[in-house]
Every structure is written in C-alpha cells, then in structure tokens.
C-alpha cells in the first residue's frame, strides 16, 4: 500500500508520484534489487512527475553496493555541446535562462538508468520499464504514445541483441545514443535550433566516481562531487561539528541562527569555487580541511546575522577572500522543480537519486516523445569562473542526493527536490535524525528553514554579483515559535514565514540491529513511500 511513510524488512521505496513508487516496489517483489527498483522508479517518474523530471533529463545517483561494500557516485548529468562554434555563441549572446532549446544539455537520464542496470542490477530493460509503459499505454496526453513507441524500440534492440544481459542493455542504450533514436533526436535538434549534434550523443557517458565524504559524529556523509552543489553539505557539517547542537535545543533561536550562518559561509564557497572537476581545479581538500574549517568558524557570530558575501581563501588559508558586498536581486529566472527517489533492498543495497529536467518552455519531440530541459543555464559565461561554459562540460547543478554510512554500512539515504534549497533541507532532516534521534516520519515533517543568501544557481548572468539573491534572508515555517522568530529578527535576519513545505524531501533509515527499514516522504510536499514486509 502506497502511503507517505512505511517500514519493512523486504525493501522500501520513497519518491514523488505514488505510481512510480508502486513501480519500484513491483521490481522488488519480482526479486529485483535496489538498482532494479530505482531504475524502474526513475523511469516511471518521468511520467508521474513530468514537469519536475523527464525522460531527457538528468540524474545524479549515489549507490551503496552490498557485495563490494562500497559507495559510488553515478554521474547522470549531460554536458554542453562539443562544437566550439556553439560555445562562442553563448559567450556572444548569453546562455538563455527563460526557456530555450539552445540551453539543452545532452540527455543523461536514460544512459544513467541503463548503466545502473548494467553495473549493479539483475533485470532486463524490458522488465524495468514495464511499469512506465503501463502508465503510458492509456495515452493521457499526446506524447505518451510517442514515448511508449520509443521505449518499445529500445526493447526490440535489447531482445535482438546476442550475448549477456549486460550486452543486451548496451544494445538498448546504443539505440538511444548512437542508433535509430539518436538520428530522430538529431533531426529534432536541427528543427528547434539546438546546438546538440550526433557526436554529443555518441560521446556521452555515465561516469562512476568516488563520493566526496566527511565524518560527522561517527557517521560518514557521502555526496556527489562539485559538478553538483553536494559538497556544500559537507562544508556546513564541518563548521557545525565543534558546537553542541543538542544543548542549544531543536529549532531554538541559537540553533537556527548558527545553521543559517554556517550555510551562508559554505554557499559562498560553493558559488566561488565549485565547477565540473573534469574542467576546473576545485580546492576540495582545502575546503574540507581542519585548518580551513577552524579559520572559517571564527566568522560565526552568534549575536549578529551576516548580510555580506563571504567566501574564504582556501589556497592561502585566509578566512575571507576579497569580494564586494551583494545587492538584493529578486529571482527573475523561472525555476522548474525536481523530484526524488530513495530505495533500499533486503540485501543491504541502497540508492539515493535526484532526477530532474528543468523543462521551462521546452516541449516534447513530436517524433519520439522525448523532451530535454534548460540545465545549461546553470553554467555562466564569466571569464575564468570554474563554472563557465566550455565544450563538453557539465553544469554545476543543484541536484544533490545524500547517502550516510556508519561503521561501513548504510544507515540513511535522503533525496530532496527544491533547487538551491536541497542541501539546506537535507541539513535540517539529517540533523533531526543524527542530533535529535528522529525517525524518518518525524524528521521529514518537522518545521524547516532556509536562506537565499547565495547566488541563484539558475541565473547565468556573467556578473555573478548580480546573480546573488537575498542577503541576510531567512525563511522559516510557521510552526517555529513566535518567540524564536522575534529573537532571530533581533539578531538581524531578514525574516519571512511560510506555511508551505520548504522543499520536498524523502528519507530512508536502516536499523542495523533489527534489519528493519523505515522510510517517509513529506506528505505536505506530495511525497510517497511503500515497503515490503
């Protein structure tokens, strides 16, 4: 039964649409593992959560492989066009950020899901995509039969291929990125003015990477590298570890103030230093070092909220780099949302993924039913910036799944939808569990808070000063007491309140003593969960 919370020993799934969760559970019931169930859920989300993700979108994913007893990151983010002339156009005209086919990266989601099945799964593409085809068969909208036909083409290539399960999966993937579907996509690209070409599809790969990991209170927190915003959570946790958060009290003025000020420092470093590590030299070791953390902690004033933009200088181990103070710039770029997916199976495998697409005005291809988004607008054209657009480069995206281990075993998986809010909400939820012992159903429904004291990750303005959103801002849920709100205003926070869910989280907790798995998604944010007994 699909609900917003669930528990069991046979496996759990939490995500956005309830039918996508049902698809993941179906694979677990068929004897599939977490990779199979995650792929089934992710494909189904492209239908149930269309607009928040899509088949031509992107998916960063973290997996704990119980057989190898290791955590790996799978990079399902598409890249900028390889054509130098296209890159020259962006520098001459800017990267469109109001919705444009010219802002489409290479589609990464399909490659990611098939690579996940090839490397970690046990099922065929045909088996995994069956729940998605069941959603498409009624043809509720015009592109449903088109996308169903595309998926059936891939199944046909899988069935006709000789060899192992893995070789058959490769054949299905090649149909999309090198064969018949690729040719249809290239024709569409030409019709809509996209810069993508056949070579961009052919050369796309899902990467397998080591996570960025830090220790916190005996746990190890694993994130994707700096082609996402993921390491910002690691930086915040490093800043907080020297404080007694339990003594401050959950959602007290001290607690909210400290976390907010720590987030401001970490996000300033994100905006200054993060970019695709295949292209940019990011001082990650220095940013997470004891020396730099201690230097940056000296900037945390418990009595006064900062309204300054304060990146540090990790190269020279200085607390502050020279940076002008920001002005307030209301968000002018439309932001499409994202969706969520976490899965665990009875063998100890765990997956956390954050699928998205950022569609804006883009519509599906009339031939294939595939649509791609505007994620290139998360790059910029700022000379020398680590996140500037270059041929074949991944944008520094906000998508940021989280996997936590203890004594080498997975204990927590979190996925959040919500642009620049994602790691802020993850911080809220993770500390609810680690510091205050909350189970998922409580952790994801507690009042939350966030700040916009950072650059808008969807604003490609080459003047990064103009991309800064709201200095000193702090938004809190109405459930946070009026007395706490008054004290936060006294400390200088530009406070606002909301009764709406701040971002959209899902979470899994694995009890290593009992073998039971607990999962929940915030029901106020439209999240769903299910379990096998």
Buried (B, 14 or more C-beta within 10 A) or exposed (E): EBBBBBBBBBBBBBBBBBBBBBBBBBBBEBEBBBBBBBBBBBBBBBBBBBEBBBBBBBBBBBBBBBEEEEBBBBBBBBBBBBBEEBBEBBEEEBBBBEBBBBBBBBBBBBBBBBBBBBBBBBBBBBBBBBBBBBBBEEEEBEBBBBBBEBBBBBBBBBEEBEEEBEEBBBBBBBBBBBBBBBEBBBEBBEEBEBBBBBEBBEEBEBBEBEBBBBEBEEBBBBBBBBBBBBBBBBBBBBBBBEBEBEEBEBBBBBBBBBBBBBBBBBBBBBBBBBBBBBBBEBBBEBBBBEEBBBBBBEBBEEEEBBBBBBBBBBEEEEBBBEBEEBEEBEBEBEBBBBBBBBBBBBEBBBBBBBBBBBBBEBEBBEBBBBBBBBBBBBBBBBEEBBBBBBBBBBBBBBBBBBBBBBEEEBBBBBBBBBBBBBBBBBBBBBBBBBBBEBBBBBBBBBBBBBBBBBBBBBBBBBEBBBBBBBBBBBBBBEEBBEEBBEBBBEBBBBBEBEEEBBBBBBBBBBEEEEEBBBBBBBBBBBBBBBBBE
